[in-house]
Amino acid sequence: MDSSENAVISKAQGRSAPIRASVTGSERRVLRVWVVDDNAALREPFAQLLTKQPSLRCRRQFGSAQAVLAALAEERPPDVILLHIYLAGQSGLPAIKPIKKLAPSVKVLMLTMFSNSYDETEALRAGASGFVLMSHELGDIVKLIHKAHRNPGAPGLFPNLSVQKEAAPKPGARATGTGRRLGLVGALRRLCAAPRRQPAS
């Protein structure tokens, strides 16, 4: 993530203007979503945006795989976990199997700015239901979350594998720019642009 994105995200904290995605009939069920990301400056406003969607509730967020695993051992699991593919400088992929062992019904979606066929293949093998690219628009992210809950592994949830089924994945393969750059950050920008409420005199 570059400095301009970090600047937008940091300004988004503390603002509460809603950004609504359109809700179709298939998104009427309210899904419980947890977010796992070690970057609080990204995680907190992202969770705020998600929970403002009529069909989602994101009341729990975690800064590490260990924290979410501890919560799963003690609490009712959510419908969907958004797990960042990098946590504290390490891959988040090894957390997929322990999550699925503790909560077999939960759908794990890998959260990332870009994806590649190698990461998608490893995530699919470990039990992930798909990828959520933060380069998508917020409304598209909401639809992907519902799609993964209804039909995990469906076309489009692993975008590179959908296009390159015949290609063997290679470690270190360059990420392809699937989706529109800065889609979610654009939503955060709109959140930042909302006028502040003036304190009552």
Beta strands, then each sheet from edge to edge (+ up, - down):
strand 1: 31-36
strand 2: 56-62
strand 3: 80-84
strand 4: 86-87
strand 5: 90-91
strand 6: 107-112
strand 7: 130-133
sheet 1: 2+ 1+ 3+ 6+ 7+
sheet 2: 4+ 5-
end
